[in-house]
Amino acid sequence: MTLSPPSPGHALVLVIDPARIPAERVERCLTREEKEQAGRFHFEKDARHWSACRAGLRWILGEALQADPAALLLETGTHGKPRLAAPLDSLHFNLSHCRDLALVALSADGPVGVDLEHADRAPTLLGCEEGFCHPDEIEELPADPTLRAGRLLELWTAKEALLKGLGTGMSLAPQSVSLASGKEDLAVDPRLGHFRRHRLVHALLDRHVACLAVPTAVTRIEIRCFHGS
Ligand SMILES: CC(C)(COP(=O)(O)OP(=O)(O)OC[C@H]1O[C@@H](n2cnc3c(N)ncnc32)[C@H](O)[C@@H]1OP(=O)(O)O)[C@@H](O)C(=O)NCCC(=O)NCCS
């Protein structure tokens, strides 16, 4: 598969199965510092998962930019968001991983944020409403536990995607963002007015809930599986 960077107005979301990234590719894509970082995980399986996701990200960026993945310079924002260093910083990306899949979002229109969660996480959010929901959102939650859990997971992924787009992550209190009906129009929130959020729907994600936050200039989103070339 050849991979071109997305054109203006178009965001690309690549689905990676970290377990299928070959070990030799991980070895080839990671920098020395990243290998050292992987070595600091307590459990080997966590180190392998993190390394495969980071290698998948570098592999994708390398293909999109026709560059050596390990030589790409990644900088980190104040709250930990990685980005490409100049002069390649016009390609924006974000990564999200859960236990069995990872997503890499790419855009040429500005910062993006993506969040991926396994659908079975939904029931674990019951009782955590006040930890991440705005009071207006809590008021609208359905009482039925299954519906309520599903809505909570949607809110979680939407907020995490938006706050990852912004670069703050959850260091900006998610309870301060309202996605309650009538306030879905993010233009009402000056921090998030330049983003639009999209629930990602694709057969590859049928056991997951995923959301993408993109600049308002993005009008087309393509979701594809990434296997490398
Ligand atoms: C960003 C954040 C929501 C990610 O949570 P998570 O459960 O690990 O979720 P995901 O799998 O969706 O995303 C992880 C990826 O997001 C990216 N990321 C990290 N910080 C980010 C940020 N502030 N904004 C956007 N993306 C970020 C990285 O690529 C990271 O991958 P890595 O763990 O392999 O390095 C969470 O770490 C957070 O709120 N961080 C900001 C506040 C903070 O604690 N900062 C401390 C570091 S300065």
The ligand as an ORCA input file, in Angstrom:
! r2SCAN-3c Opt
* xyz 0 1
  C      -3.238     12.487     26.334
  C      -3.933     11.485     27.236
  C      -5.416     11.799     27.241
  C      -3.670     10.097     26.624
  O      -4.296      9.087     27.367
  P      -4.144      7.526     27.006
  O      -5.124      6.824     27.843
  O      -2.730      7.111     27.050
  O      -4.735      7.517     25.587
  P      -4.389      7.227     24.073
  O      -3.971      5.841     23.819
  O      -5.617      7.695     23.376
  O      -3.222      8.246     23.631
  C      -1.875      8.028     23.870
  C      -1.090      8.804     22.854
  O      -1.535     10.151     22.759
  C      -0.423     10.997     22.435
  N      -0.392     12.041     23.464
  C       0.291     12.101     24.635
  N       0.018     13.267     25.273
  C      -0.857     13.942     24.497
  C      -1.516     15.193     24.627
  N      -1.331     15.996     25.666
  N      -2.347     15.572     23.639
  C      -2.556     14.781     22.574
  N      -1.955     13.580     22.387
  C      -1.127     13.167     23.345
  C       0.825     10.139     22.427
  O       1.110      9.786     21.090
  C       0.368      8.918     23.213
  O       1.027      7.761     22.786
  P       2.102      7.030     23.725
  O       1.403      6.696     24.992
  O       2.462      5.844     22.947
  O       3.189      8.010     23.887
  C      -3.426     11.548     28.699
  O      -2.110     11.039     28.758
  C      -3.404     12.981     29.228
  O      -4.430     13.538     29.583
  N      -2.215     13.615     29.194
  C      -2.083     15.089     29.414
  C      -1.834     15.487     30.794
  C      -0.645     14.835     31.401
  O      -0.778     14.060     32.286
  N       0.547     15.130     30.922
  C       1.742     14.537     31.491
  C       2.864     14.568     30.479
  S       3.546     16.185     30.328
*
